[in-house]
Amino acid sequence: PSAYKIYVLMALGNLHNLKSEYQKSGEYYEQTLELLKKGIDRIHQTRYLVIIAQDYYRAGETQKALDLSNESLTLSRSREQQTIAAAALFEIARIERDLGNFNNVRTRNEEAIQ
């Protein structure tokens, strides 16, 4: 898949997310995820997973956001991408905070700054 096509799908998803059209943005994000898993370079894959997770979080789809953040974290750690791992940990901490899992919030934030 072309990185450009992924970029355009992400942009369309973001546009609908900003307009609070969450079902439509979710459709674009799912297409993006499908293409990401078919293989573009791994740095973009982990980065886009965090971005999509943030948008799902804003749409109120907390579990989906948490799953994608954890997936990005796993991929970024396996590829030694520390900046992306920190971003994923921050996103996970934010979601855990809203779920009331305060011990996990501290743990994830401490991991992010290491």
C-alpha positions in Angstrom: 0.0 0.0 0.0 1.1 3.5 -0.7 2.1 5.7 2.2 0.2 8.6 0.4 -3.1 6.6 0.4 -2.6 6.0 4.1 -1.9 9.7 4.7 -5.1 10.7 2.8 -7.3 8.2 4.7 -5.9 9.5 8.0 -6.6 13.1 6.9 -10.2 12.2 6.0 -10.6 10.4 9.3 -9.2 13.4 11.2 -11.6 15.8 9.3 -14.6 13.8 10.3 -13.4 13.4 13.8 -13.0 17.2 14.1 -16.6 17.5 12.9 -17.7 15.0 15.6 -18.7 12.6 12.8 -17.3 9.6 14.7 -18.9 6.8 12.7 -17.5 8.2 9.5 -14.1 8.9 11.0 -14.0 5.4 12.3 -14.6 4.0 8.8 -11.6 5.9 7.5 -9.5 4.8 10.5 -10.4 1.2 9.9 -9.3 1.4 6.3 -6.1 3.0 7.5 -5.5 0.2 10.0 -6.1 -2.4 7.4 -3.5 -0.8 5.1 -1.0 -0.3 8.0 -1.2 -4.0 8.8 -0.4 -4.9 5.2 2.9 -3.2 5.6 4.4 0.2 5.3 7.6 1.0 7.1 7.3 0.2 10.8 8.0 3.7 12.1 4.9 5.1 10.3 2.9 2.1 11.4 3.5 2.6 15.1 3.1 6.4 14.8 -0.2 6.2 13.0 -1.5 3.7 15.6 -1.0 6.3 18.3 -2.7 9.0 16.3 -5.7 6.8 15.5 -5.9 5.8 19.2 -6.0 9.5 20.2 -8.9 10.1 17.8 -10.8 7.0 19.0 -10.3 8.3 22.5 -11.7 11.7 21.6 -14.7 9.8 20.1 -15.3 8.1 23.4 -14.2 4.6 22.2 -11.9 4.1 25.1 -11.3 0.4 24.7 -10.4 0.7 21.1 -8.0 3.5 21.9 -6.4 1.5 24.6 -6.0 -1.6 22.4 -4.4 0.5 19.6 -2.1 2.3 22.1 -0.9 -1.0 23.5 -0.4 -2.4 20.0 1.8 0.6 19.1 3.7 0.2 22.4 4.5 -3.4 21.7 5.6 -2.7 18.1 7.7 0.4 19.1 9.4 -1.5 21.9 10.3 -4.4 19.6 11.9 -1.9 17.2 13.5 0.3 19.8 11.5 3.4 18.9 11.6 5.1 22.2 9.8 8.3 21.2 6.8 6.5 19.9 6.8 4.1 22.8 6.7 7.1 25.2 3.8 8.6 23.2 1.9 5.3 23.4 2.6 5.1 27.1 1.3 8.6 27.6 -1.9 7.8 25.7 -2.4 4.6 27.7 -1.9 6.6 30.9 -4.5 9.2 29.9 -7.0 6.4 29.1 -6.2 4.6 32.4 -6.8 7.9 34.2 -10.3 8.2 32.8 -11.0 4.6 33.6 -10.0 5.3 37.2 -7.0 3.0 37.2 -4.7 5.5 39.0 -1.9 3.0 39.9 -1.6 2.2 36.2 -1.4 6.0 35.3 1.6 6.5 37.5 3.3 3.3 36.3 2.8 4.2 32.6 4.0 7.8 33.0 7.1 6.6 34.9 7.8 4.2 32.1 7.4 7.0 29.5 10.1 9.1 31.0 12.7 6.4 31.3 
